[in-house]
Amino acid sequence: MRGSFLWRNRVVLTTGLLLILALHLLSTGVRPDARVNKPSLVLMEAVKPLLVIESQMADDASDFLHNYFDLVGVRQENLRLKQQLAQLEGQQRRMAELEAENRHLADLLELRDALGATAIAANVIGSDATGLSRTLMLSEGARQGLRRDLAVISTNGVVGKLIAVSQNAARVLLISDHNSALDAFDQRSRARGIIAGVVEDGLVMKYVDRSEDLKPGDMIVTSGMDGIFPRGLLVGKVARVSQEGPGLFLNVEVKAAVDFRELEQVMILTTRAPASSVEDNG
């Protein structure tokens, strides 16, 4: 029957029987009996193609296994090399980040020494999530000697002041917040005013008399009169001046020197510099 075991395996069984018969005849064909030798020679010729095919199949199977194991080894080696490369790239990125942080810290230390004040460096670890105010969260707090109303600066200029301090963290109110107020003056014309943030975005310089000579590009620096920021720190540049409206004061828009969105590290001044040690930028 076609579904029986013998029918399904007929090729294998037939080949096996032929091979057994061939081996038997070959073993008997060594005797010098010509009557036995002749059939064995005929069978040898008949079985030769099968033996060749079997030998080739065995060689192919052996080659396949060798190639398979070689391929598995190559894949494992590639995976190992990729993992090693990823680790090296990760280490390189971390080293580059550490190098950038070290450069920035060195710049902050140079600024501290130039100001002649004592200061503490801190990382920016968060910002106001509600959007109601413009504040940043810092990584240092009262344990490191911080307290409210200390000045916060960066290598580019004024950042803000501390408004809340816990044991291991602090919150700084940015000068771009509409509740902020900073006494400053135009470095060229010496005109004074109050720097404040606006609800939309940016800075304005309030209470500048219409008679004052302010021009776009003028440097605005801290006056030191507010008791928080040392004199001469850069706040920003005048972006626009107008006399619109009937008021007594100029409308002065200021572009902040600091990009608050990109701040990563800041410096908190824990003591004020002597008034004579901080000069106006020329």
Buried (B, 14 or more C-beta within 10 A) or exposed (E): EEEEEEEEEEEEEEBEEBBEEBEEBBEEBEEEEEEBBEEBEEBBEEBEEBEEEEEEEEEEEEEEEEEEEEEEEEEEEEEEEEEEEEEEEEEEEEEEEEEEBEEBBEBBEEBBEEBBBEBBBBEBEEBBEEEEBBBBBBBBBBEBBBEEEBBBBBBBBBBBBBBEBEEEBBBBBBBBBEEBBBBBBBBBBEBBBBBBBEEEEBBBBEEBEEEBEBEEEBBBBBBBEBEBBBBBBBBBBBBEBEEEEEEEBBBBBBBBBBEBEEBEBBBBBBEBBEEEBBEEEE
